[in-house]
């Protein structure tokens, strides 16, 4: 009934039940067998009693036969032949089975079965032989027949010739063998009883052994199932806790491993200490009511980091073994992290493609800077940021873009070569400016200690500048923002490089070949730029006096030299930021940032002095007239040009070699009057250059007003 | 382990138990036997049946071990009596030898034994004549006696 079980994992095997049934069956079989054996043995013993009685009776009958023969011999009434018949029939019945006759006045007939057992049958055969010898001897005694003819079928060798003596010996032999038969039958009954006892003891011992073996098998099966279940439960990575009314009642080994604490420390209120404060309520709800059945909570692991667990609550309070709510949790931190990274990646990709499209639409550097500023806002709303670009000499860094709402961190770095990020050519993140290895430019900022991120900007391997941000101390921008900054830096660098290369080609096309100055289109665009920046500036139109006459008198060579000299002298007279361009013919334009028209007048005074002092060399001396306007007088370049034009007209009209401020035309002002009347003959009419100037050209009243404002000046006379 | 309702286990268990007893008995008798075999004794085989004793007619004097087997079918005893030349005296019933009368001449005796049994009787025999007999009721008279000559 116990067979070798397969060693496969069968945690739900119901083999134990079969073993219990087998134990019961074994006991039932033992009990049944014992009962049956006892019953049959009892029956046999009763039969044996009858047999013993019958066998013992033979001994008495043999003695009686002797006495009957002797009585008969002495003439008494007796019937030895009847006794002999009973003796013989009884012996035959005992040996072969049948009915033993009754004895008169003694007992009834007895039915017996054939004798079994070799010894008993041999004894009975001997008895039968002796009984026949006995009968023969008895008859011989009665008939006085000679003894020598008597049979000796029982192998007796009786030497005496006295027939009575012979009869007595045979009677003794018969009596002895009858006794032996009775003893043998009784002995076999005894043996039956003792063998019954032995059998029953054996049955009891065997039953016990079988039951013990079965029980051992049952224990082994149960233990194996327990081990299987325990192994399954322990090898599971799921975190399992059973929470009852008295707190945590079971914490799985995986939970202990996760928190790095022994299971015992998690029991009771112990588990709560590892749960994030904000999540304790939801866990407590789930653990007391089973709702919500699915939730997430944070658990501090052995390393002290928060793990995000996805948990499931199963209400087993009615289960008598568990009496609690089972919390099954699984660490989802890595999955959530991956999801976050994927979505961040997607956002970054979105940012990169948007940025790329925006930059594509920026044709000029300034437009690129505008895009950069908007992108700064996208990256972080409250982090100060700036774009510092090196100038054409590549020796100075200038701020090109500033975070629209958070402003510029104002890095004091002067030269690109002083910037760590530029030198390294890779993004640098400083956690805190107080660290020993932080950038020196971060120290002593007005905001105090701070963190910073600096991303270099380059194009075709040439450094262009740096994108710089600062943040709270010890809390630099996240890796996402840094990644976006890097994207911005590389894309802006590429775009700035492209735009600059494009502008350079354009510059070559927009430079005046003779003087090397910007041509009219360029200076106009530059002026627009200054206006758009919102800087105040003065605008001056210069015109060489009597240039036509100079040309005619000294030839075009002299005229060209005069133009070049004017450009040269003017360039030296103006400031670095000031812009100078050739407007066309003998006309030039100056854009003077951060100056108003009056400031421009004094600058022009110095310029005229320089012109006067300039050694013309082979060139004839010449003077120039100037019309002045500024950005406060009008909102568009066209208007400003018109006003300056009027100033020029006034200057010419006032006698040349002077500067006049133009006045904007009043709205009611009509055209008319004596236009051109103050122009000298041979002089280029002031209306000539640019159709733009046509409308406001001749306003005599204005001209006059200009003349009145004319400051005293010493002209440079053309000789 | 298989347990059937057949009667097989019964003799098996009986054998096992009797086997255990036999081992114990052999161990016990082995000790005694060791003492005997040390003195070089003669051995004589005697076989008893109804109603006859088969035995050698001559044996050397000294310690003799009689190995007696009863071949049955009846129980028999073996009594060794030194013969004085005449017949053994009978009891007053005329059927059995008067054992009390020959007690002083008796060299040894085995009580009645079951048919099929084997027994040993150690006797010390002096030179002369001896009689083996079974003195159960009528057995002597039926021929269960045999003469033995013990030589020097």
Boltz contact constraints between the chains, C-beta under 6 A:
constraints:
  - contact:
      token1: [A, 119]
      token2: [B, 115]
      max_distance: 6.0
  - contact:
      token1: [A, 122]
      token2: [B, 72]
      max_distance: 6.0
  - contact:
      token1: [A, 122]
      token2: [B, 73]
      max_distance: 6.0
  - contact:
      token1: [A, 123]
      token2: [B, 73]
      max_distance: 6.0
  - contact:
      token1: [A, 126]
      token2: [B, 50]
      max_distance: 6.0
  - contact:
      token1: [A, 126]
      token2: [B, 73]
      max_distance: 6.0
  - contact:
      token1: [A, 155]
      token2: [B, 50]
      max_distance: 6.0
  - contact:
      token1: [A, 155]
      token2: [B, 51]
      max_distance: 6.0
  - contact:
      token1: [A, 156]
      token2: [B, 51]
      max_distance: 6.0
  - contact:
      token1: [A, 156]
      token2: [B, 142]
      max_distance: 6.0
  - contact:
      token1: [A, 157]
      token2: [B, 143]
      max_distance: 6.0
  - contact:
      token1: [A, 158]
      token2: [B, 142]
      max_distance: 6.0
  - contact:
      token1: [A, 169]
      token2: [B, 138]
      max_distance: 6.0
  - contact:
      token1: [A, 169]
      token2: [B, 141]
      max_distance: 6.0
  - contact:
      token1: [A, 169]
      token2: [B, 142]
      max_distance: 6.0
  - contact:
      token1: [A, 172]
      token2: [B, 95]
      max_distance: 6.0
  - contact:
      token1: [A, 172]
      token2: [B, 137]
      max_distance: 6.0
  - contact:
      token1: [A, 172]
      token2: [B, 138]
      max_distance: 6.0
  - contact:
      token1: [A, 173]
      token2: [B, 138]
      max_distance: 6.0
  - contact:
      token1: [A, 173]
      token2: [B, 142]
      max_distance: 6.0
  - contact:
      token1: [A, 176]
      token2: [B, 136]
      max_distance: 6.0
  - contact:
      token1: [A, 176]
      token2: [B, 137]
      max_distance: 6.0
  - contact:
      token1: [A, 177]
      token2: [B, 74]
      max_distance: 6.0
  - contact:
      token1: [A, 180]
      token2: [B, 74]
      max_distance: 6.0
  - contact:
      token1: [A, 180]
      token2: [B, 75]
      max_distance: 6.0
  - contact:
      token1: [A, 195]
      token2: [B, 14]
      max_distance: 6.0
  - contact:
      token1: [A, 198]
      token2: [B, 13]
      max_distance: 6.0
  - contact:
      token1: [A, 199]
      token2: [B, 10]
      max_distance: 6.0
  - contact:
      token1: [A, 202]
      token2: [B, 13]
      max_distance: 6.0
  - contact:
      token1: [A, 210]
      token2: [B, 1]
      max_distance: 6.0
